[in-house]
Amino acid sequence: MEGGAPPALAAEERRVCVTGGNGFIGTWLVRALLQRGYSVTATYQPGTDPSHLLSLPGAEAPGRLVLREADLLDAAAIVAAVGGCRHGVFHVASPCTLEDPQDPETELLAPAVQGTLNMLEAARGVGSRRVVLTSSISAMVPNPQWALEHPGRVLDEDSWTDLDYCKSRQKWYPVSKTLAEKAAWEYAEKHGIDLVAIHPSTCLGALLQPGLNASSAVIQQLLKGSNDTQEYHWLGCVHVKDVAAAQVFSEETQPGLVGCQDAAKRLISLGLTFTPIEEAIKDSVGSLKEKGFLAAPEIFNQWDPHLVEANYIKGLNDNLSIIRLRFGDASKPLFKNREFIVYERRETMDDGTLVVAVASLPKEIAAGLQPKNNNSIRGLLLQSGWVVEKMDDDSCIVTYVVQLDPAGWLPKCFVNRLNTKLVMIIDNLKKMAQACPVNDGM
């Protein structure tokens, strides 16, 4: 974010709280705030890692960045995190996943709504001057009735997502964001809180955090050959750095200027220059490649010259995916002209080495995936993997580790110079097998 610093105040007088500070948007926001001279208290969900925030420019100064673990539903933890942040609170944290929740109320709705109310109550208690709520375009659309009720009018913040429409299609994330924002406005009006909400669309841009967030996973899936039509996703795009800038502008601007009619022109008037979409996509793709979340299909061919196709099917979490591997005429008889749908787990070690492990799918999962070729089978693939080591000249060495014994987790046949990486492959495979046991072939 470019621009001058905010009004000169003592560091602690400019302390703000950022909930969800270690996420995709949260990390960019913390970075922008530190660049602007703020002191920041960043919260993170239990079980997540915020350590990358400590490497942001400005974080090294004593007291500038404080990290606090705080579950959204733990009101006392939220109060402790917001304590001392009288200058402002940025509420970014909200559960988001590409997977359909098993229990929408527990996984999405309660954390989004009650978490927002807990944050507002804490902000009111400490006397925060303003709360900036990161809502979402998902709180505005889908709204099928908008065009009928407002013919010719551009869709804006007056539009609310049709909850019945989303519930009938089991799309719970828009429901969670809509209910959370409505609850926030009701609470703010009742208690006289200065509240500003922004509605980012699908956020693109470089990943500053180590893991893969939901919006970046959308473009990753599309680039890996996903057949998802995105029928129930509304993918207007924005660069994440522009979202962070908009949040800071919203916090710094006087209330009278925040209330302009046209939201986009309002931000432009405040000094925001939107990043072209092609640049946002370029930044996303480059970052996904750099962090190992996006490998070109020809890389698979380098690992096995007989592999003619490798496509991404579905992401299960940050590091675990389901992929399709198809072998050609020159392959060994067991693999010749056959297609395998398997798990792929990948992790990047501290030294930059990429570790990839693959294993068979359980029968019940494989049964729901349609292969491209009629002669495809769910073959029992012995757990195996690759180690990709970066060399000083920007080339790499690929070591193939095969036929790991799934019973004892001991290698029958392997070639590896660095035992730590072999251990990591075995550990990855063990995690996959424990979560999804390998069954007999169909």
C-alpha positions as CSV (number, residue, x, y, z in Angstrom):
1,M,0.0,0.0,0.0
2,E,1.4,3.4,-1.0
3,G,0.8,6.7,0.6
4,G,1.7,8.8,3.6
5,A,1.6,7.7,7.2
6,P,-1.4,8.1,9.4
7,P,-1.5,11.0,11.8
8,A,1.4,11.0,14.2
9,L,0.5,9.2,17.4
10,A,2.5,7.2,19.9
11,A,2.9,3.6,18.8
12,E,0.6,2.2,21.5
13,E,-2.1,4.8,20.6
14,R,-2.0,3.4,17.0
15,R,-2.4,-0.2,18.2
16,V,-5.0,-2.1,16.2
17,C,-6.2,-5.7,16.3
18,V,-6.5,-7.9,13.3
19,T,-8.5,-11.1,13.8
20,G,-7.4,-14.0,11.5
21,G,-4.1,-12.2,11.0
22,N,-2.3,-15.2,9.7
23,G,-4.6,-15.9,6.8
24,F,-4.4,-14.8,3.2
25,I,-6.1,-11.4,3.6
26,G,-5.0,-11.1,7.2
27,T,-1.3,-11.4,6.4
28,W,-1.5,-8.8,3.7
29,L,-3.4,-6.5,6.1
30,V,-0.9,-6.9,8.9
31,R,1.9,-6.1,6.4
32,A,0.1,-3.0,5.2
33,L,-0.5,-1.8,8.8
34,L,3.1,-2.3,9.8
35,Q,4.2,-0.4,6.7
36,R,1.9,2.5,7.8
37,G,3.5,2.6,11.3
38,Y,0.8,0.9,13.3
39,S,1.3,-1.5,16.1
40,V,-0.6,-4.7,15.5
41,T,-2.1,-7.4,17.7
42,A,-2.9,-10.3,15.3
43,T,-5.0,-13.2,16.4
44,Y,-4.9,-16.7,15.0
45,Q,-7.0,-19.8,15.4
46,P,-5.8,-22.6,17.7
47,G,-3.9,-25.2,15.6
48,T,-2.8,-22.7,13.0
49,D,0.7,-21.4,12.5
50,P,1.3,-17.6,12.6
51,S,5.1,-17.6,12.6
52,H,5.4,-16.3,9.0
53,L,4.0,-12.9,10.3
54,L,7.2,-12.4,12.3
55,S,9.1,-12.1,9.0
56,L,7.1,-9.2,7.7
57,P,8.9,-5.9,7.4
58,G,8.6,-3.9,10.7
59,A,7.6,-7.0,12.8
60,E,11.1,-7.2,14.3
61,A,10.7,-4.0,16.3
62,P,9.9,-4.6,19.9
63,G,6.1,-4.6,20.6
64,R,5.2,-3.7,17.0
65,L,3.6,-7.1,16.3
66,V,1.9,-9.2,19.0
67,L,0.5,-12.6,18.2
68,R,-2.4,-14.0,20.2
69,E,-4.1,-17.4,19.9
70,A,-7.9,-16.8,20.0
71,D,-10.8,-19.0,19.0
72,L,-13.6,-17.0,17.5
73,L,-16.0,-18.6,19.9
74,D,-13.9,-18.0,23.0
75,A,-15.2,-14.6,24.1
76,A,-12.6,-14.2,26.9
77,A,-9.7,-14.9,24.4
78,I,-11.1,-12.3,22.0
79,V,-11.4,-9.7,24.8
80,A,-7.8,-10.4,25.8
81,A,-6.6,-9.9,22.2
82,V,-8.6,-6.7,21.6
83,G,-7.4,-5.2,24.9
84,G,-5.4,-2.1,24.3
85,C,-6.5,-1.7,20.7
86,R,-8.5,1.5,21.1
87,H,-7.5,2.8,17.8
88,G,-9.4,0.2,15.8
89,V,-10.2,-3.5,15.2
90,F,-10.1,-5.3,11.8
91,H,-12.3,-8.4,11.9
92,V,-11.0,-10.7,9.1
93,A,-11.3,-14.1,10.7
94,S,-14.2,-16.3,9.4
95,P,-14.2,-20.0,8.5
96,C,-13.9,-20.6,4.7
97,T,-13.5,-23.9,2.9
98,L,-14.1,-25.2,-0.6
99,E,-15.5,-28.4,0.8
100,D,-19.1,-28.8,1.7
101,P,-19.4,-28.8,5.5
102,Q,-20.7,-31.9,7.3
103,D,-22.2,-29.7,10.0
104,P,-22.8,-26.2,8.6
105,E,-24.0,-24.8,12.0
106,T,-20.9,-25.9,13.9
107,E,-18.3,-25.5,11.1
108,L,-19.4,-22.2,9.5
109,L,-22.5,-20.4,10.9
110,A,-21.7,-20.3,14.6
111,P,-18.0,-19.3,14.2
112,A,-19.0,-16.6,11.6
113,V,-21.9,-15.1,13.5
114,Q,-21.0,-15.5,17.1
115,G,-17.4,-14.9,16.4
116,T,-18.3,-11.5,14.9
117,L,-20.5,-10.6,17.9
118,N,-17.7,-11.6,20.3
119,M,-15.3,-9.3,18.5
120,L,-17.8,-6.4,18.5
121,E,-18.5,-6.9,22.2
122,A,-14.7,-6.8,22.9
123,A,-14.3,-3.7,20.7
124,R,-17.1,-2.0,22.5
125,G,-15.6,-2.9,25.9
126,V,-12.2,-1.4,25.1
127,G,-13.7,1.7,23.4
128,S,-12.3,1.1,19.9
129,R,-12.8,4.1,17.6
130,R,-13.8,2.0,14.6
131,V,-14.4,-1.6,13.6
132,V,-13.7,-2.6,10.0
133,L,-15.5,-5.8,9.1
134,T,-14.3,-7.9,6.2
135,S,-17.5,-9.2,4.8
136,S,-17.7,-10.7,1.3
137,I,-19.3,-10.4,-2.1
138,S,-20.9,-13.7,-0.9
139,A,-23.1,-11.5,1.4
140,M,-24.4,-9.7,-1.6
141,V,-24.9,-12.4,-4.2
142,P,-26.6,-14.6,-5.3
143,N,-29.7,-12.4,-5.3
144,P,-31.9,-13.6,-8.2
145,Q,-34.6,-11.0,-7.4
146,W,-32.3,-8.0,-7.7
147,A,-32.6,-7.4,-11.4
148,L,-36.4,-7.8,-11.1
149,E,-36.8,-5.4,-8.2
150,H,-34.1,-2.9,-9.4
151,P,-34.2,-2.9,-13.2
152,G,-31.1,-1.2,-14.7
153,R,-29.4,-0.6,-11.3
154,V,-25.9,-1.8,-10.7
155,L,-25.7,-4.4,-7.9
156,D,-24.3,-2.8,-4.8
157,E,-24.2,-3.2,-1.0
158,D,-28.0,-2.8,-0.7
159,S,-28.2,-6.2,-2.1
160,W,-28.3,-9.1,0.3
161,T,-27.7,-12.7,-0.6
162,D,-30.9,-14.8,-0.9
163,L,-30.5,-17.2,2.0
164,D,-33.2,-19.6,0.9
165,Y,-31.6,-19.9,-2.5
166,C,-28.2,-20.8,-1.0
167,K,-29.6,-23.2,1.6
168,S,-31.6,-25.1,-1.0
169,R,-28.3,-25.6,-2.9
170,Q,-26.2,-26.4,0.3
171,K,-24.0,-23.3,-0.3
172,W,-23.3,-22.4,3.3
173,Y,-20.4,-20.0,3.1
174,P,-22.6,-17.2,1.6
175,V,-25.2,-17.9,4.3
176,S,-22.5,-17.6,7.0
177,K,-21.2,-14.3,5.6
178,T,-24.7,-12.8,5.2
179,L,-25.8,-13.7,8.7
180,A,-22.6,-12.5,10.2
181,E,-22.8,-9.1,8.5
182,K,-26.5,-8.6,9.4
183,A,-25.7,-9.4,13.0
184,A,-22.9,-6.9,13.0
185,W,-25.0,-4.1,11.7
186,E,-27.7,-4.8,14.2
187,Y,-25.3,-4.9,17.0
188,A,-23.5,-1.7,15.9
189,E,-26.7,0.2,15.6
190,K,-27.9,-0.9,19.0
191,H,-24.6,0.0,20.8
192,G,-23.5,3.0,18.7
193,I,-20.4,1.4,17.2
194,D,-18.6,3.0,14.3
195,L,-18.7,0.1,11.8
196,V,-17.5,-0.1,8.3
197,A,-17.9,-3.3,6.1
198,I,-16.1,-4.1,2.9
199,H,-17.1,-6.8,0.4
200,P,-14.1,-8.4,-1.4
201,S,-14.7,-10.7,-4.3
202,T,-12.4,-13.7,-5.0
203,C,-9.0,-12.6,-3.7
204,L,-6.0,-13.3,-5.9
205,G,-2.3,-12.4,-5.6
206,A,0.8,-13.7,-4.0
207,L,0.6,-16.0,-1.0
208,L,2.5,-14.5,1.9
209,Q,1.4,-17.3,4.2
210,P,2.8,-20.9,3.8
211,G,-0.5,-22.7,3.3
212,L,-3.0,-22.6,0.4
213,N,-6.1,-20.5,1.1
214,A,-9.6,-21.2,-0.4
215,S,-9.6,-18.4,-3.0
216,S,-6.1,-19.3,-4.3
217,A,-7.2,-22.9,-4.4
218,V,-10.0,-21.9,-6.8
219,I,-7.5,-20.7,-9.4
220,Q,-5.2,-23.6,-8.6
221,Q,-8.0,-26.1,-9.3
222,L,-8.9,-24.5,-12.6
223,L,-5.3,-24.4,-13.8
224,K,-4.8,-28.1,-12.8
225,G,-7.7,-29.1,-15.1
226,S,-10.7,-29.2,-12.7
227,N,-14.0,-29.8,-14.4
228,D,-15.9,-27.8,-11.8
229,T,-18.1,-25.3,-13.7
230,Q,-18.2,-22.9,-10.7
231,E,-21.9,-22.8,-11.2
232,Y,-22.7,-21.7,-7.7
233,H,-19.6,-19.5,-7.2
234,W,-19.5,-15.8,-8.0
235,L,-15.9,-15.2,-9.1
236,G,-15.5,-11.5,-9.5
237,C,-11.8,-11.0,-8.7
238,V,-9.7,-8.5,-6.8
239,H,-6.0,-8.3,-5.8
240,V,-5.5,-9.1,-2.1
241,K,-3.2,-6.1,-1.7
242,D,-6.1,-3.9,-2.9
243,V,-8.3,-5.4,-0.2
244,A,-5.7,-4.7,2.4
245,A,-5.4,-1.1,1.2
246,A,-9.2,-0.7,1.2
247,Q,-9.3,-1.9,4.8
248,V,-6.7,0.6,5.9
249,F,-8.4,3.4,4.0
250,S,-11.7,2.5,5.7
251,E,-10.1,2.7,9.1
252,E,-8.2,6.0,8.6
253,T,-10.9,8.0,6.8
254,Q,-13.3,10.3,8.6
255,P,-16.8,9.0,9.0
256,G,-18.3,11.5,6.7
257,L,-16.2,10.4,3.8
258,V,-16.8,6.7,4.3
259,G,-20.5,7.1,3.7
260,C,-20.4,8.0,0.0
261,Q,-23.0,6.4,-2.3
262,D,-20.8,4.5,-4.8
263,A,-18.5,2.1,-3.1
264,A,-16.0,1.6,-5.9
265,K,-15.7,5.4,-6.6
266,R,-15.5,6.0,-2.8
267,L,-12.4,3.9,-2.5
268,I,-10.9,5.5,-5.6
269,S,-11.6,8.9,-4.1
270,L,-9.8,7.8,-1.0
271,G,-6.7,7.0,-3.0
272,L,-7.0,3.4,-3.9
273,T,-5.8,2.3,-7.3
274,F,-7.1,-1.1,-8.3
275,T,-4.6,-3.6,-9.7
276,P,-5.4,-4.9,-13.2
277,I,-6.9,-8.4,-13.2
278,E,-4.2,-9.8,-15.4
279,E,-1.6,-8.7,-12.9
280,A,-3.5,-10.3,-10.1
281,I,-3.7,-13.6,-12.0
282,K,0.0,-13.4,-12.9
283,D,0.9,-12.9,-9.2
284,S,-1.3,-15.8,-8.2
285,V,0.1,-18.2,-10.7
286,G,3.7,-17.2,-10.0
287,S,3.2,-17.6,-6.3
288,L,1.4,-21.0,-6.6
289,K,4.3,-22.3,-8.7
290,E,6.9,-20.8,-6.3
291,K,5.3,-22.5,-3.3
292,G,4.9,-25.8,-5.0
293,F,1.1,-25.7,-5.2
294,L,1.1,-25.7,-9.0
295,A,3.3,-27.9,-11.0
296,A,3.2,-28.0,-14.8
297,P,2.1,-31.4,-16.3
298,E,5.4,-31.7,-18.0
299,I,7.1,-32.0,-14.6
300,F,5.2,-35.2,-14.0
301,N,6.5,-36.4,-17.3
302,Q,10.1,-35.7,-16.1
303,W,9.4,-37.9,-13.1
304,D,8.2,-40.8,-15.3
305,P,8.6,-40.6,-19.1
306,H,5.8,-43.0,-19.7
307,L,3.3,-40.8,-17.9
308,V,1.3,-39.0,-20.6
309,E,-1.3,-37.1,-18.5
310,A,-1.5,-35.8,-14.9
311,N,-4.6,-33.8,-13.9
312,Y,-5.8,-32.4,-10.7
313,I,-9.3,-33.5,-9.7
314,K,-10.1,-32.2,-6.2
315,G,-8.4,-30.6,-3.2
316,L,-9.1,-32.0,0.2
317,N,-7.0,-29.7,2.3
318,D,-3.9,-27.5,2.0
319,N,-1.5,-30.3,1.1
320,L,-3.8,-33.2,0.1
321,S,-5.4,-33.6,-3.4
322,I,-6.9,-36.3,-5.6
323,I,-5.2,-36.5,-9.0
324,R,-5.5,-38.6,-12.2
325,L,-2.4,-40.3,-13.7
326,R,-2.6,-41.8,-17.2
327,F,0.2,-44.0,-18.7
328,G,0.9,-44.6,-22.4
329,D,1.8,-47.4,-24.7
330,A,5.4,-47.6,-23.6
331,S,4.6,-48.2,-20.0
332,K,5.2,-51.5,-18.2
333,P,2.4,-54.0,-18.7
334,L,0.8,-53.3,-15.4
335,F,0.5,-49.6,-16.3
336,K,0.2,-49.7,-20.1
337,N,-2.7,-47.5,-21.3
338,R,-4.2,-47.4,-17.9
339,E,-5.4,-44.6,-15.7
340,F,-5.1,-44.3,-12.0
341,I,-6.9,-41.9,-9.6
342,V,-4.8,-41.5,-6.5
343,Y,-4.1,-39.3,-3.5
344,E,-1.2,-36.8,-3.7
345,R,0.2,-35.2,-0.7
346,R,3.0,-32.6,-0.9
347,E,4.9,-30.6,1.6
348,T,7.8,-28.2,1.4
349,M,10.6,-28.5,3.9
350,D,12.5,-25.6,5.5
351,D,15.3,-25.9,3.0
352,G,12.9,-25.7,0.0
353,T,12.8,-29.4,-0.8
354,L,9.5,-30.5,-2.1
355,V,8.3,-33.9,-0.9
356,V,5.4,-35.6,-2.8
357,A,3.7,-38.8,-1.8
358,V,1.0,-40.7,-3.7
359,A,-1.2,-43.6,-2.6
360,S,-4.4,-45.4,-3.6
361,L,-7.9,-44.1,-2.9
362,P,-10.3,-46.1,-0.7
363,K,-12.9,-47.9,-2.7
364,E,-15.8,-45.8,-1.5
365,I,-14.1,-42.6,-2.7
366,A,-12.8,-44.0,-6.0
367,A,-16.3,-45.3,-6.8
368,G,-17.6,-41.7,-7.2
369,L,-15.0,-40.6,-9.6
370,Q,-15.5,-41.4,-13.3
371,P,-12.3,-42.2,-15.2
372,K,-11.9,-40.8,-18.8
373,N,-11.1,-44.2,-20.3
374,N,-13.3,-47.3,-20.3
375,N,-10.4,-49.6,-19.5
376,S,-9.5,-47.7,-16.4
377,I,-9.3,-49.4,-13.1
378,R,-8.8,-48.5,-9.5
379,G,-5.4,-50.2,-9.3
380,L,-3.8,-50.9,-5.9
381,L,-0.9,-48.5,-6.1
382,L,1.8,-49.2,-3.5
383,Q,2.6,-46.1,-1.6
384,S,5.4,-44.2,-3.3
385,G,6.7,-40.7,-3.7
386,W,9.2,-38.2,-5.0
387,V,11.8,-35.9,-3.5
388,V,12.5,-32.7,-5.5
389,E,15.7,-31.0,-4.4
390,K,16.6,-27.6,-5.7
391,M,20.2,-27.1,-6.8
392,D,22.4,-23.9,-6.7
393,D,22.0,-23.4,-10.5
394,D,18.1,-23.4,-10.2
395,S,17.9,-26.9,-11.6
396,C,16.6,-29.8,-9.4
397,I,17.2,-33.4,-8.7
398,V,14.3,-35.8,-8.5
399,T,14.6,-38.9,-6.4
400,Y,11.8,-41.5,-6.8
401,V,11.0,-43.6,-3.7
402,V,9.0,-46.7,-4.5
403,Q,7.2,-49.7,-2.9
404,L,7.1,-48.6,0.7
405,D,5.8,-51.3,3.0
406,P,2.4,-50.0,4.2
407,A,2.3,-52.4,7.1
408,G,5.6,-51.6,8.7
409,W,6.3,-48.3,7.0
410,L,9.8,-49.4,6.1
411,P,11.3,-49.0,2.6
412,K,11.7,-52.1,0.5
413,C,13.5,-50.3,-2.3
414,F,14.6,-46.7,-2.3
415,V,17.3,-44.4,-3.4
416,N,17.8,-41.3,-1.2
417,R,20.8,-39.4,0.1
418,L,19.0,-37.5,2.8
419,N,17.2,-39.7,5.3
420,T,15.2,-36.8,6.7
421,K,13.3,-36.5,3.4
422,L,12.7,-40.2,3.3
423,V,11.2,-40.0,6.8
424,M,9.0,-37.2,5.6
425,I,7.7,-39.2,2.7
426,I,6.9,-42.1,5.0
427,D,5.2,-39.8,7.4
428,N,3.1,-38.3,4.6
429,L,2.0,-41.7,3.4
430,K,1.3,-42.8,7.0
431,K,-1.0,-39.8,7.5
432,M,-2.9,-40.6,4.3
433,A,-3.3,-44.2,5.2
434,Q,-4.5,-43.4,8.7
435,A,-7.0,-40.9,7.4
436,C,-8.2,-43.0,4.4
437,P,-7.2,-46.6,4.7
438,V,-6.3,-48.4,1.5
439,N,-8.8,-51.1,0.6
440,D,-8.6,-53.9,-1.9
441,G,-8.9,-53.1,-5.6
442,M,-12.2,-53.1,-7.3
